Amino acid sequence: MSTQGRTRVALDTSALMMPVELDVRLFDELERLLGGARRTPEEASGDQPRTEGYEAITPQAVLEELRRLSEKGGREGTAANVGRDLATERCLVVDTEASYADDALVELAREGNVDYVVTNDRPLRDRVLEANVPVIALRGRNKLAITQP
């Protein structure tokens, strides 16, 4: 659920790879959809003054999946490297009980710890919607849209 009026948005592996794989300006699109600016991890942790906007979070399991994918090389490896950099620089990384990335995101959704999940993974999207949490996904060439449960 949102914390103190700020929207919490969980990003999965496919979302963090969108900038390279699909030429999506991920954080610009999230700002367009959700309004306001993204909160930095420092603002989220209380190390800097709080601002309005959304808080981008990602489970540790997603970082692990991105690390494994980055070792493959090629375009997918490059996209995973960029995604991992985005996650560590622009997201609050959280621990979950689940070690598998999709399960970690569903856990966050079911426990009410996020307001939205960003993914292009259809099976994950369906699981998140079943948990009654809206999903943000690619619609069209490079725009994101919200699907309500």
Stockholm file with secondary structure:
# STOCKHOLM 1.0

chainA/1-149         MSTQGRTRVALDTSALMMPVELDVRLFDELERLLGGARRTPEEASGDQPRTEGYEAITPQAVLEELRRLSEKGGREGTAANVGRDLATERCLVVDTEASYADDALVELAREGNVDYVVTNDRPLRDRVLEANVPVIALRGRNKLAITQP
#=GR chainA/1-149 SS CCBTTBEEEEECHHHHHHHHHTCCCHHHHHHHHHCSCCBCHHHHHTSSCCCSSEEEEEEHHHHHHHHHHHTTCHHHHHHHHHHHHHHHHHSEEECCSCCSHHHHHHHHHHTTCCSEEECCCHHHHHHHHHTTCCEEEEETTTEEEEECC
#=GC SS_cons         CCBTTBEEEEECHHHHHHHHHTCCCHHHHHHHHHCSCCBCHHHHHTSSCCCSSEEEEEEHHHHHHHHHHHTTCHHHHHHHHHHHHHHHHHSEEECCSCCSHHHHHHHHHHTTCCSEEECCCHHHHHHHHHTTCCEEEEETTTEEEEECC
//
